[in-house]
Amino acid sequence: MPVVRSSDAVTHEIHGARFVSYATPLTGSRELCAWRGEIPAGTRAPAHTVNREEIFHLLVGELLVTLDGETTPLAAGDTVIINPGATVGIENPTDRTAISWVTTSIGLEAEFADGTRITPPWAN
């Protein structure tokens, strides 16, 4: 039975946020990836376009999410469905760290406004 203990999760940091990956091919997942995102106070992640659907669920805190140019506030318990090809930006304008849970399919790539493409290690 594939069980990923919290002590075995792999942590990555990029753009001021921390991503703690649990479900990846390296941990036994065949189709999906899942991670906890920790978005510190005052962090603004650069807008990026994704090639896979993402389900972004806010566990703790408040965020501003901009999806295809439309900004909306999120509170704990809210979920955003980010479709392939959508451009998303996330900002934490508060003074507390926000915590999210994200699920996507293996092979996620993100493209930034300058044309840079990344394949996040926590999503593959």
KOLBADREN-766571 format. One record per residue (C-alpha): residue in one letter; x, y, z. Coordinates in steps of 0.5 Angstrom, whole numbers, padded with zeros to 4 digits, always signed. Example, Ala and Ser with C-alpha at 12.3 -4.5 7.8 and 13.67 -1.06 7.14 Angstrom:
REM KOLBADREN-766571
a+0025-0009+0016;s+0027-0002+0014;
This chain:
REM KOLBADREN-766571
m+0000+0000+0000;p+0003+0007-0002;v+0003+0011+0004;v+0007+0018+0004;r+0009+0020+0011;s+0009+0027+0012;s+0016+0026+0014;d+0018+0023+0007;a+0014+0029+0003;v+0019+0033-0001;t+0019+0040+0000;h+0021+0045-0006;e+0021+0053-0006;i+0020+0057-0012;h+0018+0065-0012;g+0017+0065-0005;a+0013+0060-0004;r+0014+0053-0001;f+0011+0046-0004;v+0011+0040+0000;s+0010+0034-0005;y+0006+0028-0003;a+0003+0024-0009;t+0008+0024-0015;p+0011+0018-0019;l+0016+0017-0015;t+0012+0016-0009;g+0007+0011-0013;s+0002+0015-0016;r+0001+0013-0023;e-0004+0019-0026;l-0004+0025-0021;c+0000+0029-0017;a-0002+0033-0010;w+0002+0038-0006;r+0001+0043+0000;g+0003+0050-0002;e+0005+0055+0003;i+0004+0062+0001;p+0007+0067+0006;a+0004+0074+0008;g+0006+0079+0002;t+0008+0074-0003;r+0005+0075-0010;a+0007+0069-0015;p+0008+0071-0022;a+0002+0069-0027;h+0003+0063-0031;t-0001+0059-0036;v-0002+0051-0034;n-0003+0046-0039;r-0006+0041-0034;e-0013+0042-0030;e-0011+0044-0023;i-0016+0044-0017;f-0013+0049-0012;h-0017+0048-0005;l-0015+0054+0000;l-0014+0050+0007;v-0012+0056+0011;g-0012+0064+0010;e-0014+0068+0005;l-0012+0070-0002;l-0013+0073-0008;v-0013+0069-0015;t-0013+0072-0022;l-0016+0067-0027;d-0015+0069-0034;g-0015+0077-0032;e-0021+0076-0027;t-0019+0077-0020;t-0023+0074-0014;p-0022+0073-0006;l-0021+0066-0003;a-0023+0064+0004;a-0021+0058+0007;g-0025+0052+0004;d-0026+0055-0003;t-0024+0052-0009;v-0022+0054-0016;i-0022+0050-0022;i-0016+0052-0026;n-0017+0049-0033;p-0012+0047-0038;g-0009+0054-0042;a-0012+0058-0037;t-0007+0064-0034;v-0007+0064-0026;g-0004+0069-0021;i-0004+0068-0014;e-0003+0073-0008;n-0003+0073-0001;p-0004+0081+0001;t-0005+0079+0009;d+0000+0078+0014;r-0001+0071+0015;t+0001+0065+0011;a-0004+0061+0007;i-0004+0054+0006;s-0007+0050+0000;w-0008+0043-0003;v-0007+0042-0010;t-0008+0036-0015;t-0007+0036-0022;s-0005+0030-0027;i+0002+0028-0028;g+0006+0032-0033;l+0004+0039-0031;e+0008+0045-0034;a+0007+0052-0033;e+0009+0058-0038;f+0011+0065-0035;a+0009+0071-0039;d+0017+0072-0041;g+0016+0065-0045;t+0020+0061-0040;r+0017+0054-0039;i+0018+0050-0032;t+0016+0043-0031;p+0015+0043-0023;p+0019+0037-0020;w+0013+0037-0015;a+0008+0036-0020;n+0012+0030-0024;
